[in-house]
Amino acid sequence: LSFSCLVGMGHSLGLYAAVMTINRWFSRRLALAHAAGTTGGAFAPFLCGLFAPALAGAVGWRMAMVVFSAVNGTILALAALMLTPPRLSTLETFPETCAVTR
């Protein structure tokens, strides 16, 4: 029961962080970026469910947990690289608030 609660809370917090990161990185085609991110977030547990029994049978359940932890740690490190969005000028980001003078 506690494992399910912790996994659910972790997934929810991770999804929120992903949505906010997508909002900061993509201004055009935002809906497509959200669709790709949400689909990837839902597809990963599906793949883990397929690979976990085979991996646990091959190397044992403890080592399988270590492998999944390493994969999650790698994903976390790569996601940390995307925390700062690319720098845009104010005119590109908020064109309606910038006064254009001639």
Buried (B, 14 or more C-beta within 10 A) or exposed (E): EEEEEEEEEEBEEBBEEBBEBBEEBBEEEEEEBBEEBBEEBEEBEEEEEEBBEEBBEEEEEEEBEEBBEEEBEEEEEEEEEEEEEEEEEEEEEEEEEEEEEE
